[in-house]
């Protein structure tokens, strides 16, 4: 784990949101997975039976960074905490991100959801102006979910701070940039993204869980044509963003073959 890249806190509101999220998860895991976790509230001991690890929760409450560390060791999701500022704009004030995908979270601390996703093509036109209003209108406990996907090359590693996106200059003519690809090392990477509002701090927790599937498996299961069609149907700017000009030729031939 790289703590300086994987976790961060930007303000006291971030600390409060981390404390609330930490308490919720410490209680939720044993209730949802009693064969895997146990929480003895009297002794303040949280136990992970899978890793055979015990945690003194009282000690963790002294340091929000250690709370984030415990979450990273026991939960597969990444968490980004969006807290309302004095103007009511939700900005990222804390995170634990062990499986980042071309996203350097420390550089996003203090930014709004709109600014965080500024590089994403057409986001401003589609949801940029309304995303903060949407988050303000969320009710406590409401869960909102969406899925995102991309193709990943050079292995299944989930921790990638760069390399999966392409940002052509505004006046750049993007022609055939195809590069030979080792498709045995190509994966469909899917993100399940959920938003939930914490009842006390009113922070929005942005949760991301990642799944990778070898491209060979996609084809073997008979879904190659469908994925090739999805790649082809991407809007031009989104295709650039996902580096389509670099790999589409080889991927398309493989999936449709």
N, C-alpha and C positions, 0 to 999 in steps of 0.2 A: 504493500500500500504506500502511496505517495501522499502523505498528509497535506503538504502544501498545495497539491493539485486537486485532492479529492474532497477536501472539506473546507468550509469557510464560514465566518460570521462577520456581519457588517455593522450591527447596532444592537442596542438593548432590546429592541422589538424582536430582532432575530433570536436573541437568547430566550426571550419569553416564549416564542413560538416553538423553539427547539424543546424547551422544557415541557410544553403541553403535548407536543407530538411524542416525545419520549415516554411520558406517562401513559398515553393512550396505547402505544405499542407494547409496552411492558405488560399491560393488563390484557391486551387483545390476544397476544400470541398464546399464552397458556389456555385461554378460554377457547380459542379456535383450534389449537393443536396440542391437546393435553398430553399426548404421547411423546411430544418433542420438547415442550417447554413447561416450566413450573415457576411460579412466583410466590414466595413465602413473604407476605406483607409484614408479618410480625418481625421476622429476622431481616427483612429487606434484602433477601437473596433471590436473584433471578438465575434459573438454571436452564442451560441448553443441553438436553440429553443426547442430542446427535453428536455434538462436539465434546461432550462431557466437560463443560465449562460452567463455572459459577461466577456470578458477578455480584459484588456488594453495591446495591443500588444507592445507598446513602453516600458512598464515596463518589459515584458517578455524578450525583447532583451538585457536586462542588465545581464541576468543570463541564460546560456545555460541549466542548470539543470531545471530551470523553463520552458524552451521551451520543454524539454522532458516530463515534468509533464503535460503540456497542451496537447501534443500529446497523452499521455496515457489516458487522460480524454475524448478525442474526437474521437479516432481512435482505432479500435479493433486489428489491427496488432501490433506485436512486430517489432522493428527496430534495426538492427545491422549495424553500419557504418564501412565499410572496406576502409581504406585510404592507398594510396601508400606511402611507406617510401622512404628513399634516395636511396635504391637499387631497387626500383620499385616493392617491395613485398607488397601486400595488407595485412594490419594487422588491427585488430579491435581496433578502437580508440574511440568509443562511442556506447552506446546502451540504449534502453528503452525496458525492457522485463518483462511484467506483467503476462505472461502465459507460463513460462518456463516449459519444459518437460525434467526432469533429466539433466538439463543444468544449471550450476552455472556461469552466465555470468561475474560477477566481476573477477573470476579467469581466464577468457579468454582475458581480455584486453591486448593489445600488442602482441597477437598471430596471426599468419597467418591462413588462412582458412584450410590449410593442418594440422597445429598443433592443431587447435581447434577441428578438427574431427579425431584426432589421434586414439581415442579409437574405432572408428567405424571399424568393421572387413573388410578387403580387400579394404578399401578406397584408400590406398596408391597405390595398384596395378592397380586400375581402373581409378581413376581421380587425385590422389594425386600429381603426377608430372606435370599435365597439367592445374590444376585449376587456378593457378596464371596467366599463359599465356592466358587462356580463359578470365579472368576478364580484363586483359590489352587490349584485342582485342575487348571488348564490345564497341559499339557505343553509343553516348548520346541518351537517350530515349528508347533504345532497352530494351524490357522486356523478361526475360527468366524465365520460370516457371517449377516447378516439384512438385510432391506430395510424401509425406512420411506417413507411418502409423505404429501404434503399438496398443497393447491391454493394457488398463489401468484398474486397480482394485481398490477397496475401494473408489468408488464414482467418480463423474464427475469433481472434482476440477481441474482447469486448471493450478494452480500454484504449481509445484512440482520440487524441486531442486534435488531430488534423489529418488531411489526406483524402477524405471522402467527399469533399465539395470542390466546386470550380467556380471562380468568379471572373468571367471575362470583362475586359474594359468596356465601357459603354459604346465606344466606337469600333470595337474589335469585331472583325468578320470571322466567325467561327466556322471553319471548314472541317474536313475529315481529319480528326486528331487520333484516329484509331491506333492503339498500341497492342501488341500481342499479349494475350491474357492466358494465365494458367488457370483454367476453369476448374481444376481439381481443388483449387484454393479459393474459389468464389462462393460466397454465401448470400442468401437472402436474409437481411437483417430487419426484423420487425420490432417496433416499439409500441408497447401498450401504455398509453399516457392517460392518467386520471387526475382530476381535480377534486379536492374535497376541502370544505371550510371547517376550521377548528372553532368550536363554540365559544371559548373564552377569549382568546387573543384575536379572533376573527381573521387570522392569517389563512391564506389559501395554500394548501400543500399540493404541489405538483409532483406526482409520482410517476416514475418511468421504469418499466420492466422490459428487458431486452430478450429477444429470441433469435437464434441464428440457425439456419437450415442450409445444408450444402446444396448448391445448384444442381448437382447430380441427382440428389434425392428428389428435388422438385420435378425434374424431368422423368425420373423413374416412376413417380407416382402418377404421371400423366397430366401434370399441370404446367408443362413447359410452354405450350402454345398460349395458355392464358396469361402467364407471366410475360411472355414476349409481347403480347398485345398490350399489356399494361405499360410496359416500357415504351412502346411505340406511341401510345396515346398521351404521353406526358406533354403538357404545354412546353413550348420551346425553351423558355427561361428556366422552368423547373428542371427540364432535361439537362441544361447546362449546369445548374446548381448541383445535380446528382452525378455529374461527370459523364453523362451519357455519350458525348462525342468520343470519349477515350475507349469505351468498351462495347458499344452497342453492336458493332459488326460481328465480333466473335461470339458474343452472348446470343445474338439473334440466330445465327447459324446453328449454334449448339442447341438452343431450346426448340427450334422448329425442325431440327434434323431427325 
